[in-house]
Amino acid sequence: MSNTSSSSPPPLVPPVACVCNEQVGAGPFDPRRLRQDFPILALTVHGDKTLAYLDNAATTQKPASVVCVLCEYYQACNANVHRSIHYLGEQATQRFEEARKKIQRFIGAPSERSVIFTRGTTESINVVASAWGRRSLKPGDEIVLTGMEHHSNLVPWQLVAKETGARLKFVPVLDDGTLDLEAYERLLKGRVRMAAFTHISNVLGTVNPVKRMTALAHAAGALVLVDAAQSVPNRPVSVTDLDCDFLAFSGHKMLGPTGIGVLYGRLEVLERMEPFLTGGEMISRVTLEDSTWADLPQKFEAGTPHVSGAIGLGVAVDYLQRVGMETIRDYDERLARYAIGRLEQIPGVRIFGRAPERSGAVSFEVEGVHPHDLAQFIDRDGIAIRAGHLCAQPLMKRLGVPAVSRASVYFYNLEEELDRLAQSILKAKEFFRHGS
Amino acid sequence: MEVDDLYQDILLDHFKHPRHFQPLADGEVLVDEENPTCGDHIRLTARVENGRIADVRFDGKGCAISLASASMMSERMPGLTPDEARRRIADYVAFMRGEKELDEGTLGDLAALAGVRQFPLRVKCATMSWHAMDKALKKLGV
């Protein structure tokens, strides 16, 4: 940033963007080198403990380029989009729409008009449940969900089912943490109008066969929504390949800012839908009595959008593509298996989820230590994990536990951080040992 | 603050050997409380004799802080009149929320829970059983 002394006058021109000299793309994949792009990963906490950030399924850290573009946007580009006819307004609109195109290409969408900016996965699913569900569902219609959904892909459907008289059906979770696909096929024989399922379980790390599940649902005449909050960040995902009707994901779980997310929708379905939120930006013509809607995607983007967030998400996508989505997928899976190996060496540790194909999220319990006590204890060693029901209370019930602990890795994590996790868990076990 | 300050020996002792903790028969459960954010679950029963609390017992599952605070609560209540108990509960909850200070004499071994006040996310763990006790008194109509 600028280095002006206190006596010099403030600059008239906004400071130029920070030059983020990132390591990404400077050579073959090397997590240790890429960590330099994430200043927060070098933090020491609780005195002198190096941070081991193992809560990436909750949110990921941000590379310098994403942090810097937010700063630069507000210092050199800020204006409202799609309405302000002046230099900054055009700059902001152009960059906002460029971000949309980046995301369109990233998820293999046929048109940028099918990419809607939302606040995140939760809002994306609410748009569909509300704007599609309320108008389309009739009493007796069925919505097929699974027993491993995050509350964000469950509660919106509960609400719309109550309002319309539609019924919810659930694909059971098998003991190994995969879905009962035979049960899924049986459920599709009903009056199913929508099948909504997660690509990857945020608790179990299970990668569901969503392409096959989508084809089966389509054959049964249902639309398909894929909750991709845990998959778009760490593997190639193409909506054209999956052939889903909706795909929802969040920016902050993929190096982007909080408060920005995406709903992809198939154009012909989006065109038939009424808006979700209404007001500015999303209209075409307004009289005192009536209004007509703007074209896609603005029809679903009422109000001033999160412009800087969208631009930041575009930069995050650039970063991810330079690392390589296949590389991230393979590394995350390898590291997760390493974590499981380390945890299994600790007596009394139980791992939840044994799916053959998995992500970087590893949930477990430690006999005699409540997850919140565990998370609190190992935090003092600088290790950040998640503890609780992970927004999946029905799945907790299925697993027979009130809560779990979860370590979730990303491409910038290292084996040695998981060694530290295992050591710290051993200490916690000793500390909280019953009957000592 | 070190982790040992949060989990002091006396707190760990109550967690490992909770007082008045025993499986309750379904019929005697007065209050069934759950903390949905962490899945803690406590069931509680209490008896009042001659205008004073005679007995408090509980069962359930929880973290060290919730079980230890329930254990300490169950030691405090017997002998108090319902009104005294309600005042104690209100004082303790206000103390945990940082709204009120209590002297050492009033606190006794509850001082071991003072460290929880620095962790807002855990305050609920430390107050759940006390709220449950308050509800139990209401249920008993005293």
Interface residues (C-beta under 8 A of the other chain):
Chain A: H370 P371 H372 D373 Q376 F377 R380 A387 G388 H389 Q393 M396 V401 P402 A403 F431 F432 R433 H434 G435 S436
Chain B: E2 V3 L6 Y7 L12 F15 K16 H17 P36 T37 C38 G39 D40 H41 K61 G62 C63 A64 I65 F119 R122 C125
